[in-house]
Amino acid sequence: MRNLSPPSKRSNEQFLQERVDYLESMERWHLQEFDVLAGISQIQEDIKNCSNRKEILQKSAAYLDRIPEMRRYGFCLINERSAEFSLDWVNHEESKHPLQCVMDAMIENGDFGWATKSDRSEVKTVLGQPIILIRIAVPDKFLGILIAEVSSQTAFKKHHQRLLTAAVQHIAYALHSQRLYQQINVQNNYLESLIDEKTQQLEHASNFDPLTNLPSRSSFKQQLELSLARASRNNESITLILLDLDFFKRVNEGLGHANGDELLRQVAARLTKNLRDYDPVARMNGASHQDLVCHYGGDEFCLLISDKSESENINQILERLRTSLSRPFHIANREITQSFSAGVASFPEHSINAEQLIQHADIALYQAKEQGRGKHLIYNHKMQQESLSSLTISSKLHQALEREEFEMYYQPQVNMIDSSVVGLEALIRWKDRDGNRIPPDHFIPLAEESGLIVPIGNWVIEQACKQVNDLLDKGFHIPIAVNISARQFSQPDFIERLLSQLNRYSVPHHLLELELTERVVMSDIEDTTQTLKKLETLGIKVSIDDFGTGYSSLSYLKKFPIDVIKIDQAFVSDVTTNSEDAAIVSAIIAMAESLGLETVAEGVETIEQMEFLRAKHCKIGQGYLFSKPLSREQLDQYLSAKTTDLTALQNNPVL
Ligand SMILES: [Mg+2]
């Protein structure tokens, strides 16, 4: 049993003094611990507004320094991308090297690796120093290690360690929050830059045409309004040119929409360059007086000429544009020439408001196209009335078939050696019920646009079959050729309908021929080949019409089962005066001959042309030299004369 007897007087005093000392030291320690704990709880508050990691670590140090027995220490944080540690921050600059050495040694002996995985820590002697490692982590996220040198292994007690661990816990949360905040910031910045970019794109898209990068229609109209207001104030004039590419549809149909778009881009570039080059002040770029070109949609461009002197020379400007666009465009390894039609309206002469100015330029453009394209017209008030009648054509066309307003004409094709009639081309004519004759150039494009070309084309085939039958009854075995549009040719029941008409009128297949233009043939090569093969099997002849005007790839002739090439009248008309045309026609005939194809020369009007063609071995001609297109009654009379007397034609070339 323990001796509980009172100590001697000296030892009693000593005992009491020791107790007092102990209690005082406990009190000091508790005060210190209280101070540290109060500080630690303040860490979160103090570091929550820190903008970066360094600031957090600096502020944290103020609390870590209060923990008793702490000496030098540093934070080894992990780089998330490289997964490598670095001694990011140390409490004193001179601590850096010794701590780095300690860290390297602990990595070497595995203590560091162990500490990254464990929350348990203890003071160890490394390189002769008492060192403790505390893991810096939040749930599911390891951030690094606090490496600290303490006064001694024995002096650094468990409660010191608890304080240090608690402080590091707070620091870990602060570091983690800062990382998240940084990531969110990065995301936010990225989103903001995306939004900025999209906003700019949208702004650009609403102001610029994406295809040509020219000002869009809407921004052009705004600019026009501004220019009109300025011109009105300064008593100036403004001219508006609406420009439309002639037969652009052929490019789209023949070469595909991507190449059509490419042509539009090249045209846009030339128009822009033309205006800019002409004006050394470069008014295109934001000066107060601006000439502008915009892609107005489809194959139309709109030009705003705001200078007074230029407006007075609008014909010169248009000639300049025409020269610029007449140089060949290089599209899909081909050279394409592109003409245009244009309508012109001026402020204040033709209108004082933007909307009406555009409308008037449009009316002038429409009339220019009506008059055969490749032209420009300046608006005048009579055009307003005439344009209304053009709109009426469209609406009348819908009823023309049922009202039986169409009529067939037939133009003979003549053997230029023996003057016999070897074929007829069926040509549609339209006389409306008011007695107006509407030229095919006017209504065929409208019929193509509206799709009416299909029923009209079917009607033409029926009439041709009926006519062949009629001629057979009269003893004439003459084939009739009909022109087939792209839309009609691509109908799935095209051959079926053709056969039903041939059967209905008992027409031998070789007496009906089909004329297809190059663009029809080239529009969908795969389908075209299929249909052409079926026609070949059925014994129906096919001609390539207007040869030379399209996208003359001679190589495709070999691929398609075709029988005849009709040389376009554009070449024939100048064959005796233009050596280039003569060379082209000679080459076409020679090439056709080598491929075993017949040639028919279109638009033969003079004896000289006929002689040239005969000399080149082109046997068949069609044109006013032999006959204009004939109505059924006229055809009967013509054929009853049996053959065309070529000698007589010399004296009277047009029948
Ligand atoms: Mg034809």
Residues whose N, C-alpha, C, O or C-beta is under 5 A from the ligand:
A	BS01	MG	N483 E515 D545
